[in-house]
Structures are given as C-alpha cells and as structure tokens.
C-alpha cells in the first residue's frame, strides 16, 4: 500500500472514530503525512491507530494528536522522528496582546453582528473559548447555585472534553434570560434545529463561524487601532481584567481551562504594570 492509500485510509478512520480531540484531526493528518513520507519503516496503519487509541486511554500526553505521534515514534524506537516532525511544525509566537480600554471594546462590540456581539460579551466576561461559547446549552445555565454568580457548565464542547464552570455576574441574568427567549433547552446561540444534528456537523459549523467571527474582530480592531484582535485576544483581555481585580494565577488557570500554569502566565500581559502599581501604593 502506498502513501496515498495510507492517507486515504487514515482520513476515513478519523472520520469514523473520535478517540481523540476532534479539532486536532486536520492537524494530525498533516503530521501523519509527514511521518509516512519521511519514514522508511513499513508500519501498518492499523497498528498506528490502535496504539494511539489504546495510549489515549491512560496517557494524558496523548490527548493531542501530535503528542500521540511523538509517543508512537518513541514506541518504534525512533524518537528522533517525532522530535523532528514536531520541531518542523513549531511556530514562533508573534502576536502581542495589549490591554484595550472599555471605551474601545464597546465601540467594537457595537459594530459586530448581533449573535457575535453576544458571544464576544460572554467571552470578555467569562474567559470562555469561542467554540465553548457558541455551543453553550441553555440547560447547562444555572441561576440558583450562587447568590451573586451564574454558573454555566461546559464539557462536551470544551477543549479536550474537560468539564468546567464558566461564571457570569448575576447582574447579567435578565440579559441571558432575554437571549433564551422562553426556551429551557437547546443551544443558546444556535438555531433550534442544530440540536438534532450530529456532532461533526455542529463542529464544522462552529469552525466556519469562528473564521467569520475572527474576520469581523480583525476588521473592527484595525478600524480602532487594535492589532491582531481575535477570539483568542478576548481571552487575554479577560485574563488581564481578572488579575487587575485581584485574581490569582492558579485560579485563572482553572477558569481558562489550561492544563499547565505556564500557558496561563502567557495570557497575563499586565504583570509588570500590576507590579508597578503595587510598589507605588506601598510608597
């Protein structure tokens, strides 16, 4: 079987199986292509698939396709293959996330389509990811657990499928209930018919909406002098605002749904400014 046949079989396998994160599938197909084209070993595709599926059950390192490939290369005693392929795909971080005033944010939100405006608002107030937000379900919104906060559970559509709580201030309850429009179940931001669609259709729709959403944010950001404005940027703004109001880095990690504190620290762009303010206040 040649490389093309291997890839065709693998693409079909990924379409039918969801043993790993759905959003990593396209990325992993590209890595698998590199792997098959650069390795001289005659390893069956079934062996590769079985290894990844089995390893994923008990090895957190394999929750992501590219790390699963790395582990598999080590299993074949070719650790250098995985390191080489992952190194080739590594991208330097170029974007700068600067603090944006509420005045500018309000102007940007006013220029967004209605549904995107609401999604951006939830992202800014809760730190949620775009996909988590657009696929929020009404039945997962709880107004009664906390006296001052609204809890929203995300799980199935969270990154890596990890269940966690989003929090919104109780003062936004009337607004949320208006968005619910009397409904007690279904997606908050999608039309009712999407609740009957299968997972991959919904995932594909969310991915397409994310591209359009980021285009809108980028356009409005350029209009108001904010470079690289995107869904990801909004999470950085939430992180800065959370820390500005006295939040801790460890709790921010949980709120943002990060596995590692090092990832969370990259989200906080006002650390130096906060340190300066503390020193000034100390006298």
Secondary structure, DSSP 8 states (H G I E B T S, - for coil): --HHHHHHHHHHHHHH--SS-GGGHHHHHHHHHHHHHH------HHHHHHHHHHHHHH-GGGGSHHHHHHHHHHHTT-HHHHHHHHHHH------------HHHHHHHHHTS-HHHHHHHHHHHHH---HHHHHT-BGGGEESSSSSSEEEEEE-TTSGGG--EEEEEEGGGHHHHHHHHTT--SSBSSS-GGGGGS-HHHHHHHHHHHHHHHHHHHHHHHHHTT-TT-SHHHHHHHHHHHHHHTT--HHHHHHHHT-S-HHHHHHH---HHHHHHHHHHHH-
